Amino acid sequence: MVRELFILLAFPKVFLKFSRLFLTILFLFLLFLVLLLLGLSFLFHGNNESSGGFLLFIALLFVFSLLSFTDVEEKFVLIVLVLVGVIPILFCLLVGEKGSKKVKEAGLAGEMGEVISEIKGKKKRGKVKVGGEIWWAISASNVNLPPRKQVIVLDIEGMTLLVEPAKETKKKRKQ
């Protein structure tokens, strides 16, 4: 396989002589590498670990789809594809649920923040910076909150903060 890749890169005219099977395998392998790198990037550098895990499992699906080009029994390939396709989805759903519980336990209620992008009541959410992190937020009191306005976090609904404008006395206490 390495020899063929070298020939492919060194001699582009030879590329036309490769069979469809080899080109399909090469494409699936390159797609696997891209998904693997994206998955690892999400896992170790991103904020959404379950997405990274999901991408890694999709990458594994490509590896097992390469098995279909070999002499392995079709039943085995089908069982592996189903297991690798269903188990990761269940795992990601469970990890995603635990992740949202951790956010609630983070204790953001009562924290001060600053509006980054305008919040238009409960209908249009905006962005708020709380504790160095940027969150989506909606107004609990259904008032418009302009940028740079100080707010207090009341609750978390999913990944969206429920905020209200900070009173002057609370703002002075925090500073």
PyMOL commands that set and color helices and strands:
alter all, ss='L'
color gray80, all
select helices_A, chain A and resi 2-10+12-15+20-45+49-67+74-105+168-174
alter helices_A, ss='H'
color red, helices_A
select strands_A, chain A and resi 112-117+119-120+126-130+133-139+144-145+150-157+160-165
alter strands_A, ss='S'
color yellow, strands_A
deselect
rebuild
show_as cartoon
